[in-house]
Amino acid sequence: MKNNRRDFIKLTGMAGLGISGAGMIESCSSGTEGKKEPSLDQLSKEMEKSHVQRFNMSGYAAPKIETVGVGIIGLGNRGPGHMKNLSRIEGVEIKALCDIQPEKAERAKKMLEGSGHNPIIYTGNEDEWKKLCEQEDIDLVIIVSPWYMHAKMAVYAMEHGKHAASEVALAASLEECWQVVETAERTRKHCMMMANYCYNSFELMILNMARQGFFGDIVHGEGGYIANKIRNNFSKDKYWDMWWLKQYANRKGNIYPIHGFEIICQMMDINRGDKLGHLVAVESEDFIMGKKAKELAAGDDFYKEFADKDFRGNINTSLIKTSKGRTIVVQHDASTYRPYTLKHEIYGMEASVQGYPRPSRIYKREGGYVSPEEYKSLEEKYKPNILKKKSLFGQESGSEFGSDLLMMWRLIDCLHNGLPLDMDVYDGVSMSSVLPLSEWSVNNGSHPIEIPDFTAGAWETNKRNMDINLEKGGNTRLKLG
C-alpha cells in the first residue's frame, strides 16, 4: 500500500474526499448502513503516512525543449490573455485550443490570425480536452478551466507526457492534491500553479528584500483575496454554467486561498526550510449572497435554483501556524463592500511592510515609517534582475508588460533552458490544500487540522527555486511589435 497511492485511495474509499468537507463520512462501499468512516483529519494523516516520495520534484530540471508546443484548455475569461502572451514569446508554437463553447474556441483562434500560429481546435464536448492532452506535438498544457477541474486535467496531461501549468487553485480536495503529487513524481513532469501575483513588481521587490535580510526573521504574514465579485458571480454570461456561483452555494471555507498568500509562502521559504503546519478556519454567516439570490429569483426564474441555497459565509479567515512557529492569516471575501486588497502584511524582527492600501508602506524598527524618498531608493536597491528584464522588455516593445506575461515568459524560459520552474508541484498543492482543509475546519466548529507534508520531509533540505535574479536562463526573447 505504501508504494501505490491509487490502491490506498481505492481501499479506503476516498475518491472525491474533501469536496463536501463533512466531518464524518457515511460509508457507501462497506454495505453496512449507518457505518461511520474516519473524519478528514484522520484520513488526511493516513494519506500522508501512505505516501512514499518516488522522486523529489523540488529543484527538478526537465530536459530542454527548444520549441515548446503548447495547448490551452479554457478560453473564457483568462485563457485568451495567456494565449496572446504565449504568442509573443519566441520558441513557442500554439498547437491546440480547447473550450466546451465553440464560439469561444473559434474567437480565440481568430485572434491568432497573422501570428504564425495555426492551432487545432477541440470543442463542443465536455471531454474534448482529453484529445488536446493526447496530441503528440504538445509539450505543455495550460489549464484555464474552472478550478474544480484543474487537478484531473493536470493529472491527465502528465499521464500523457505533458508538462502542466494550471490557473489557481491547483486542486479542490486532498485526494486531488495527492494525485497530482504522485503523478508528477512518477512521470517526472512539471506541474506548476500559475500564481501570477508573485510576478508583480511590489511582490518581487519585497521577496528580494526578505531574501537579503531586510526584514530580519519573519514571524507573521497576512494575505487575502478581498474583491467584490457579487456582480460577476450573479451574471448570466460571465462564467460558464454559473460555476462560480455554484461554488459559493455549495461549499464553505476559503474557496480561493491563493492570491495574497503565495508571496508570504515565498518569503517564509515554505517547503524550503519551513512548512505549513496546521490550520484553523473561522467563517462569518452569509448576510448578502442568499438575500441577493432570493431577490433575483423573485423576478427571474433563472435564479430559482439558487434561492434556497446555504451560501458560504461572506468572510473566511484561516489562521496557519508553520513548523517553525510562524503564523499566517489567509482571508477570502468576495461578497462584502470592502475595498480591494491583497493585504500583504509582513512582520519581521527588523522591519515590516504593509502592501495595502496603496501606496505601500515600510516600517523599520529603527526609524519608523520610511519616507517616500527612502522608499523609492529601496525600490531601486532591491529591484531583482527579473524586474530589470521586465523593464527592458517593456522599453523594447513599447507596450505594457504585466505580471501574466512575465510569469509566462519565465515558465517558457525555464523549459527552454532545462531549469527548475519557479514554483513546483509541492507549492501548488500546499497552498491549494487550504481550500478543503478550511472547509473541514468551518464545518467542524473551527477545529484545527494538520496540513499534510506533501514533500515527505524534503522541505527540510529543499533549496529555493524561484530565481528572481536570473542566475540561470533569462535568454528567451520576446517578439517585438
Secondary structure, 3 states (H helix, E strand, C coil): CCCCHHHHHHHHCCCCCCCCCCCCEECCCCCCCCCEECCHHHHHHHHHHHCCCCCCCCCCCCCCCCCEEEEEECCCCCHHHHHHHHHCECCEEEEEEEECCHHHHHHHHHHCCCCCCCCEEEECCCCHHHHHHHCCCCCEEEECCCHHHHHHHHHHHHHCCCEEEECCCCCCCHHHHHHHHHHHHHHCCCEEECCHHHHCHHHHHHHHHHHCCCCCCEEEEEEEEECCCHHHHHCCCCCHHHHHHHHHHHCCCCCCCCCCCHHHHHHCCECCCECEEEEEEEECCCCCHHHHHHHHHHHCHHHHHHCCCCCCCCCEEEEEEECCCCEEEEEEECCCCCCCECCCEEEECCEEEECCCCCCEEEECCCEECCHHHHHHHHHHCCCHHHHHHHHHHHHHCCCCCHHHHHHHHHHHHHHHCCCCCCCHHHHHHHHCHHHHHHHHHHCCCCCEECCCCCCCHHHCCCCCCCCCCCCCCCCCECCC
